[in-house]
């Protein structure tokens, strides 16, 4: 029998899932994880379809949550770079596993599409 959660605290994973489930959030983190620190424009070009406004909102949210850092250089024009923090390293293994599953399923889908139909009897 499962033990009921008796604490008044919210489920530990709820907040994390709520943050990660927002549109574009996982893509942003994945690109920063796999490409190293990126400037805003470079990140926007990698996350296809995202608007500048939504990217700005997500970056602020991720920075406030401690998943990414924002490095501002006071140049003309200003240079802003985003990258992952130590906290994000805790999720690196999860992202690696998700990528393995995605590649496996992609391969399976492609293989299924290339198989010839069984011969009629």
C-alpha positions in Angstrom: 0.0 0.0 0.0 1.3 3.5 -0.9 1.9 5.9 1.9 -0.1 9.1 1.5 1.7 12.4 1.3 0.8 14.0 4.6 3.0 17.1 4.4 1.4 20.5 3.6 4.3 21.1 1.2 3.6 20.8 -2.5 4.8 17.7 -4.3 8.6 18.2 -4.9 8.4 17.6 -8.7 5.3 19.8 -9.4 7.2 23.1 -9.5 10.0 21.6 -11.7 7.5 20.1 -14.1 5.5 23.3 -14.3 8.7 25.2 -15.2 10.0 22.7 -17.7 6.6 22.1 -19.4 6.2 25.7 -20.5 6.6 26.0 -24.3 10.2 26.4 -25.5 11.8 26.0 -22.1 13.3 22.5 -22.7 14.5 23.5 -26.1 16.3 26.6 -24.7 17.9 24.5 -22.0 18.9 21.8 -24.4 20.6 24.2 -26.8 22.5 26.0 -24.0 23.4 22.6 -22.6 24.8 21.3 -25.9 26.2 24.5 -27.4 27.7 26.3 -24.4 27.0 29.9 -23.7 25.1 31.7 -26.5 24.2 35.3 -27.3 20.5 36.1 -27.6 20.5 36.2 -31.4 22.3 32.9 -31.8 19.9 31.3 -29.3 16.9 32.7 -31.1 18.1 31.4 -34.5 18.5 27.9 -33.0 15.1 27.7 -31.3 13.1 27.9 -34.5 9.7 29.6 -34.3 10.2 31.4 -31.0 9.5 35.1 -30.9 11.9 37.5 -29.3 9.3 38.4 -26.6 8.8 34.8 -25.6 12.5 34.0 -25.6 13.1 37.0 -23.4 10.4 35.8 -21.0 11.7 32.3 -20.8 15.3 33.4 -20.3 14.2 35.7 -17.4 12.2 32.8 -15.9 15.1 30.4 -16.2 17.6 32.9 -14.8 15.3 33.6 -11.8 15.0 29.8 -11.2 18.8 29.5 -11.2 19.0 27.3 -14.3 20.9 29.8 -16.5 23.1 32.8 -16.0 23.0 36.1 -17.9 26.4 37.8 -18.6 26.1 41.4 -19.6 29.0 43.3 -21.1 28.7 47.0 -21.3 29.8 47.5 -24.9 28.3 49.3 -27.8 26.1 47.5 -28.6 25.7 45.7 -25.3 26.8 42.0 -25.4 24.5 39.6 -23.4 25.4 35.9 -23.2 23.3 33.1 -21.6 24.6 29.8 -20.3 23.7 27.0 -17.9 24.5 27.1 -14.2 25.7 24.3 -11.9 22.1 23.8 -11.0 21.4 22.8 -14.6 24.1 20.2 -14.3 21.7 18.2 -12.1 19.3 17.9 -15.2 22.1 17.1 -17.7 21.7 13.3 -17.2 17.9 13.6 -17.7 18.5 15.5 -21.0 21.0 12.9 -22.1 18.5 10.1 -21.5 15.7 12.0 -23.3 18.0 12.5 -26.3 18.8 8.8 -26.4 15.1 7.9 -26.3 14.3 10.5 -29.0 17.1 9.2 -31.3 15.9 5.6 -30.7 12.3 6.4 -31.5 13.4 8.5 -34.6 15.5 5.5 -35.8 12.6 3.1 -35.2 10.1 5.4 -37.1 12.5 5.8 -40.0 13.2 2.0 -40.1 9.5 1.2 -40.0 8.9 3.6 -42.9 11.5 2.0 -45.0 10.4 -1.6 -44.5 8.7 -3.1 -47.5 5.2 -4.3 -47.1 4.7 -8.1 -46.6 4.1 -10.1 -49.7 0.4 -11.0 -50.4 -0.4 -14.6 -50.1 
